[in-house]
């Protein structure tokens, strides 16, 4: 299954408009999960044992060498269950997730097996706290999520997955590579979206990657991948990818986009290779003569981390709607650079009222930046981000 995301639905989102029954249901899920969360490894181990007993073929959905005690899938499912009282937030994510999971060959009976295994694992760990009300709450929450994902999967007009051939692999630095893919069929992604990817060097280890370009007439897609310490997939791509390798892709996902008709200006905040989905959006905006004003803060620990800076500067030189602020955490005496973390620098400008805000980067960078912006007065509904872990 997919790598564990950060909770895509911020916990501070307002759920005051949810029906009372749904609010009560989610409260039961949150309270009981809070009680057993410290025992996630035990819950996960029982969950996987039950799941593979009920549906042995589901074992093929997961990596060959998997840690059944890591709890990534269990935590991801529970994060979503705790968000069903906010349908406006969670529904689009479930639609994308349901479409994406078609790549595994997930069928209706697999959802039933996952739900049965999850409830059995929670019941076993919770003990006497597993009351009829609690059981009903977990069952109903999972049913809402599963039904939404199944409906999306059944209504999707596109294939479960796509394949593409590596046409170019080029090192941009010792730990950073550019990979250009030529898909066998058009992949219908929007600028700013990301794709789950399986590479031949790491079968069944799916990871999320963002195209660095808007869709092109020839269909080619460019990815920028940095080798993450301890990251099996990213290190495999950077070190061992060869032209001719065949990659497999899941359905496009993500909420990063620019509404050119909104009348609002745009703030973009990117760290490291988090610049790629924003580059895709800028690439698309470059097709138009008139755009909202876009201010982008592009940061990293040091100057060498800002590998795309010259591309951004070149784009801003010919497009007056784009302003670029490079940011480094280490004071290297660089002219035109701001010094500090992206969270510190961006929030120092205030609340960014009347701006749509797009944040992209590592999970830690996203957490820090979004938190600081909220404290600075930026409204939560101004901010969009697609939190996931690349490895």
C-alpha positions in Angstrom: 0.0 0.0 0.0 1.1 3.6 -0.1 3.6 5.1 2.3 2.2 6.7 5.5 1.2 10.3 4.9 1.0 13.0 7.4 -2.6 13.5 8.2 -3.9 15.2 5.1 -6.7 16.9 7.1 -5.3 19.4 9.7 -6.5 18.6 13.2 -7.4 22.3 13.7 -10.0 22.3 11.0 -13.5 23.2 12.0 -16.0 20.4 12.3 -18.8 22.4 14.0 -21.1 21.8 11.0 -20.9 18.0 11.2 -24.1 16.2 12.2 -24.2 15.3 15.9 -24.2 11.6 15.2 -21.0 11.8 13.1 -19.4 14.1 15.7 -20.1 11.5 18.4 -18.8 8.7 16.2 -15.5 10.4 15.5 -15.2 11.3 19.2 -15.4 7.6 20.1 -12.7 6.8 17.5 -10.4 9.6 18.7 -10.7 8.8 22.4 -10.2 5.1 22.1 -7.3 5.5 19.6 -5.6 7.9 22.0 -5.8 5.2 24.6 -4.2 2.5 22.5 -1.9 4.5 20.2 1.2 3.8 22.4 0.7 0.2 21.5 0.6 0.7 17.8 3.2 -1.9 17.0 1.2 -4.6 18.8 -2.0 -3.4 17.1 -0.3 -3.5 13.7 1.1 -6.9 14.1 -2.3 -8.4 15.0 -3.9 -6.4 12.2 -1.6 -7.8 9.5 -1.8 -11.3 10.9 -5.6 -11.2 10.7 -5.6 -9.4 7.3 -3.4 -12.0 5.6 -5.5 -14.8 7.2 -8.7 -13.4 5.8 -7.2 -12.4 2.4 -3.9 -14.1 1.8 -3.5 -12.5 -1.7 -3.4 -9.1 0.0 0.2 -9.9 1.0 1.2 -9.1 -2.5 0.1 -5.5 -2.0 3.0 -4.9 0.4 6.8 -4.9 0.1 8.5 -8.2 0.2 10.5 -7.2 3.3 7.9 -5.4 5.4 8.0 -4.4 9.0 4.6 -5.6 10.3 5.1 -3.7 13.6 5.8 -0.3 12.0 2.1 0.6 12.1 2.3 2.9 9.1 -0.9 1.6 7.4 -2.8 1.4 10.6 -1.9 5.0 11.6 -2.8 6.2 8.1 -6.2 4.6 8.2 -7.0 5.9 11.7 -5.9 9.4 10.7 -8.6 9.3 8.0 -11.2 7.8 10.2 -10.7 10.7 12.7 -11.5 13.1 9.9 -14.8 11.8 8.5 -16.6 14.6 10.4 -15.1 17.0 7.9 -16.4 15.7 4.6 -15.5 18.8 2.6 -11.8 18.2 3.5 -11.6 14.4 3.5 -13.9 13.5 0.6 -11.6 14.7 -2.3 -8.7 12.9 -0.7 -10.7 9.6 -0.4 -11.7 9.9 -4.1 -8.0 10.2 -5.1 -7.0 7.4 -2.7 -9.7 5.1 -4.0 -8.5 5.7 -7.6 -4.9 5.3 -6.7 -5.4 2.0 -4.9 -6.7 0.4 -8.1 -3.0 -0.2 -9.0 -2.8 -2.9 -6.3 -5.8 -4.8 -7.6 -7.8 -4.0 -4.5 -11.3 -5.4 -4.7 -14.4 -5.0 -2.5 -13.6 -8.1 -0.3 -10.2 -6.6 0.4 -11.9 -3.5 2.0 -14.0 -5.9 4.1 -10.9 -7.8 5.2 -9.1 -4.6 6.1 -12.0 -3.4 8.1 -12.5 -6.7 9.9 -8.8 -6.9 10.7 -8.6 -3.3 12.0 -11.6 -3.6 14.3 -10.4 -7.0 15.6 -6.9 -5.5 16.4 -8.4 -2.4 18.1 -10.8 -4.6 20.1 -8.1 -6.9 21.3 -5.9 -4.0 22.5 -8.7 -2.0 24.0 -10.1 -4.8 26.1 -13.0 -3.8 28.3 -13.2 -0.4 26.7 -14.5 -2.0 23.5 -18.2 -1.2 24.1 -21.1 -1.5 21.7 -21.0 2.2 21.1 -17.3 2.1 20.4 -17.6 -0.8 18.0 -20.4 0.9 16.2 -18.4 4.1 15.9 -15.3 2.3 14.4 -17.4 0.2 12.0 -19.4 3.2 10.7 -16.3 5.4 10.3 -14.5 2.7 8.3 -17.6 2.0 6.2 -17.8 5.7 5.2 -14.2 5.7 4.2 -14.3 2.3 2.4 -17.5 3.2 0.5 -16.1 6.5 -0.7 -12.9 4.8 -2.0 -14.8 2.0 -3.7 -17.2 4.4 -5.4 -14.3 6.4 -6.7 -12.5 3.3 -7.9 -15.6 2.0 -9.7 -16.4 5.3 -11.4 -12.8 6.0 -12.6 -12.5 6.0 -16.4 -8.8 5.7 -16.4 -6.6 2.5 -16.2 -5.5 1.3 -12.8 -1.9 2.2 -13.6 0.4 3.5 -16.3 3.9 2.5 -17.3 6.7 4.7 -18.7 10.3 4.2 -19.9 13.3 6.1 -18.5 14.6 8.2 -21.4 17.2 10.2 -19.4 18.9 9.9 -16.1 21.3 12.7 -15.2 23.0 13.6 -11.9 22.5 17.2 -10.9 24.7 16.7 -7.9 26.1 13.7 -6.0 22.8 13.1 -4.3 20.3 14.6 -6.8 19.2 13.2 -10.1 16.9 14.3 -12.9 14.9 11.5 -14.5 12.9 12.0 -17.7 10.1 9.5 -18.4 8.3 8.7 -21.6 5.0 7.2 -20.6 3.4 4.5 -22.8 0.1 6.4 -22.5 -0.9 9.9 -21.6 -1.0 10.3 -17.8 -3.7 12.9 -17.0 -2.1 14.8 -14.1 -2.7 18.4 -13.4 0.2 20.8 -12.7 1.1 20.5 -9.0 -0.2 16.9 -8.6 2.0 14.0 -7.6 2.2 10.4 -8.7 2.9 7.2 -6.8 5.8 5.4 -8.5 7.2 1.9 -8.5 10.7 1.4 -9.9 12.3 -1.9 -11.0 15.1 -1.6 -8.4 12.6 -1.6 -5.6 9.5 -3.7 -6.5 6.4 -3.1 -4.5 7.9 -0.2 -2.7 5.7 2.6 -4.0 6.8 6.2 -3.4 5.2 9.6 -4.3 7.0 11.8 -6.7 6.0 15.2 -8.2 6.5 16.0 -11.9 8.6 19.2 -12.3 6.9 20.1 -15.6 3.3 20.8 -16.7 1.9 18.2 -19.1 3.7 18.4 -22.4 2.5 17.6 -25.9 4.9 14.6 -26.1 3.7 13.4 -22.7 7.2 13.3 -21.2 7.6 13.8 -17.5 10.6 15.1 -15.6 11.3 14.2 -11.9 14.0 15.5 -9.6 14.9 13.0 -6.9 17.2 13.5 -4.0 18.7 10.5 -2.2 17.3 10.5 1.3 19.5 9.0 4.1 18.1 5.5 4.7 15.7 5.9 1.8 15.7 2.7 -0.2 13.7 4.0 -3.2 15.3 7.4 -3.6 18.8 6.1 -3.2 18.0 3.3 -5.7 16.7 5.9 -8.2 19.6 8.3 -7.9 22.3 5.6 -7.9 21.0 2.8 -10.1 18.4 4.0 -12.6 19.3 3.4 -16.2 17.7 4.5 -19.5 15.3 1.8 -20.6 14.1 1.0 -17.1 10.3 0.7 -16.9 8.5 2.6 -14.1 4.9 2.1 -13.1 2.6 4.9 -11.9 -0.6 5.2 -9.9 -3.4 7.7 -10.3 -2.5 11.4 -10.0 -3.1 12.9 -6.6 -2.8 16.1 -4.7 -4.5 19.5 -4.1 -1.8 22.0 -5.1 -3.0 24.3 -7.8 -3.5 28.0 -8.6 -6.9 29.4 -9.4 -6.2 32.0 -12.0 -9.7 33.4 -11.8 -9.9 33.9 -8.1 -8.5 37.4 -8.1 -6.1 36.5 -5.2 -2.3 36.6 -5.4 -0.3 33.5 -4.6 2.4 32.7 -2.1 4.5 29.6 -2.7 6.9 28.2 -0.1 9.3 25.4 -1.2 12.1 23.5 0.4 14.7 21.5 -1.5 13.0 19.2 -4.1 9.7 20.4 -2.8 10.1 22.9 -5.6 9.1 20.4 -8.2 5.2 20.6 -8.0 5.5 24.4 -7.8 7.8 24.4 -10.9 5.1 22.4 -12.7 2.5 25.0 -11.8 4.8 27.9 -12.8 5.6 26.0 -16.1 1.8 26.0 -16.7 1.3 29.6 -15.7 4.0 30.6 -18.2 1.6 29.8 -21.0 -0.6 32.7 -20.1 0.0 36.4 -20.6 -1.8 37.4 -17.5 -1.5 35.7 -14.1 -2.0 36.5 -10.4 1.1 37.9 -8.8 3.2 35.0 -7.4 5.8 35.3 -4.6 7.9 32.3 -4.0 10.2 31.6 -1.1 12.7 28.9 -2.1 14.9 27.6 0.8 17.4 25.1 2.0 20.1 24.6 4.6 22.7 26.0 2.2 23.0 27.5 -1.3 23.8 24.2 -2.9 20.3 22.9 -1.8 18.7 25.5 -4.1 19.4 23.6 -7.3 16.5 25.1 -9.2 17.2 28.7 -8.3 18.6 29.8 -11.6 15.6 28.3 -13.4 13.3 30.3 -11.2 15.3 33.5 -11.7 15.2 33.0 -15.4 11.5 32.6 -15.3 11.0 35.7 -13.2 13.2 37.7 -15.5 10.7 37.2 -18.3 7.5 37.1 -16.2 6.8 40.2 -14.1 4.1 38.4 -12.1 6.8 36.2 -10.5 9.0 37.3 -7.6 11.6 34.9 -6.2 13.1 35.1 -2.6 15.9 32.6 -2.0 16.4 31.6 1.6 19.3 29.8 3.3 19.5 28.7 6.9 23.3 29.3 7.1 24.5 32.8 6.7 27.0 32.5 3.8 27.1 36.3 3.0 25.2 35.8 -0.2 23.7 38.9 -1.8 20.0 38.8 -2.3 19.4 35.8 0.0 17.4 35.9 3.2 18.7 33.9 6.2 16.7 31.7 8.4 14.3 28.8 8.2 11.5 29.1 5.7 9.0 29.1 8.6 10.8 32.1 10.2 11.3 34.1 7.0 7.8 33.6 5.5 6.0 34.3 8.8 8.1 37.5 9.4 6.1 39.1 6.5 2.8 38.8 8.4 -0.4 36.9 7.6 -0.3 37.1 3.8 -3.9 38.2 3.7 -5.8 37.7 0.4 -3.2 35.2 -0.8 -3.6 31.6 -1.7 -0.7 29.8 0.0 1.0 26.6 -1.4 3.6 24.8 0.8 5.8 22.0 -0.5 8.8 20.2 1.0 9.8 17.7 3.7 7.2 16.7 6.3 9.1 18.7 9.0 9.3 21.8 6.8 5.6 21.6 6.1 4.7 21.2 9.7 6.9 24.1 10.8 5.8 26.5 8.1 2.1 25.8 8.4 2.3 26.1 12.2 4.2 29.4 12.1 1.9 30.9 9.5 -1.2 30.0 11.5 0.4 31.8 14.5 1.2 34.8 12.3 -2.5 35.0 11.4 -2.8 33.2 8.1 -6.2 31.5 7.9 -6.1 27.7 7.5 -8.3 27.7 4.5 -5.7 29.8 2.7 -3.1 27.1 2.9 -2.7 24.0 0.7 -0.1 21.3 1.0 0.3 17.7 0.0 2.1 16.0 2.9 3.8 12.7 2.2 7.0 11.0 2.9 9.6 10.3 0.2 12.1 7.5 0.8 
